[in-house]
């Protein structure tokens, strides 16, 4: 029997200091129910998008519904080089974006911030 599915929709919101250029956008929905192990990937989106200061990029994920007592969260990495490695200048979500485990969800906001250059020590 197939698991029930739903849509998770919203916007990635870019800060005023975001660069104006194309980048690889990756959004992941993970099961974060248990803190003592890896968070299983439930759904993902990976696409090339134009980004810029103050931009809003709409997203849509088709995801399985989870048990009512489970916890799910979104994370976002905007990869300027497209190599999948987090680097200075990339943009990332820095806070948990909780997602209800059941039902279609709309108008979620994922704010991203620029990863700073490392401090010289």
N, C-alpha and C positions, 0 to 999 in steps of 0.2 A: 504494500500500500504506500502510495506517495505521501510525503509530508506536505501539510498545507503550506502555501507560499503567500507572500505579500510583497508590496512595493515599499521601499524606503526612499523618500525624495527630499531634496533640500537644495542648499546653495553652499558652495565654498566661497568665503568672503576674503578678499585680499586686502592687505593693509596699504596705507598711503605710500610706504617705501618699497612696495613690490616692483620688481623690474618689469619693463614692457618688452615682452618677447614670447616665443613659443616655449612650452615646457611639457613634460610628461606628468600627468595628474594620476595619482593612485589613491583610491579610497578603499578602505577595508572595513568590513563589519565583522566583529569577532565576538565569540562567546566569552565573557569575562566573569562568569559565575564563580569560578574558583581562582583564588589568588596564589595558590601554591603550585601552579603548573602552567604550561603554555596555554594561551588563549586560542582555541580552534578558529580557523577562518571559516566564516559562514557565506560570505559574498564579497566580491571585489569588482572594482571598475578601474581600468587602466586605459588612458587615452591621451593623445596629444591635444593641448588646448592653448589658445592665446591667453596670456595673463598680462596684468597691468595694475597700476595703482588704483585701489578702490574697486576693482572689478568684482563681479559676482558671477560664478559659474554654476549653472544648474546641474544637478546630478540625479540619477535614478538607479537604484539597485534592486534587482529581483532577488529576494532572500527567503530562506525557509523560516517558518514560524518556529519559535522555541517553546519549551514548557513555560507555563505562566510564572513560575518562580525563578526562572533563569534571568541572567543579566547580559545585555548586549551593549556594545559601544562601537562608535565609528572612530577612525583615525585617518588622517590625510597626510600625504607627502607629495609636494610639488617639486619634482626632480628637474633641475635646470639642465643637467648633462644627459639625463635619460639612462644612466648606468645603474640605477637602483641603489646607489650608495648615498647615505646622508652626508652632505657636504655643506660648508659655509656658503651662504647665498641661497640655498634651497629654502623652501617654505614648508612648515609643518604645523599640524595642530598640536597644541601644547596642553590641552585639557581634555578630559574624558567627555565625549558626546554620547550620553546614554540614549538608547533606543529601546522602546517597549518591545518585548519579545514576540508579541502577537499583533496582528492587524496592520493595515496599511498606515504608514506614517508620512506626513507631508510637512513641508516648511521647516525642516531641520536646518540649522545654521552651523557650519564648520568654519570658525575663524582660523586663519593660518598666519604665522609670523615668520619673518626672515631669520634663518639660522645665522648667528653672528660669527665673525672670525674668531678663532681661539685666541685667548690672551697669551702673550709671551711671558713665560715665567723663568 
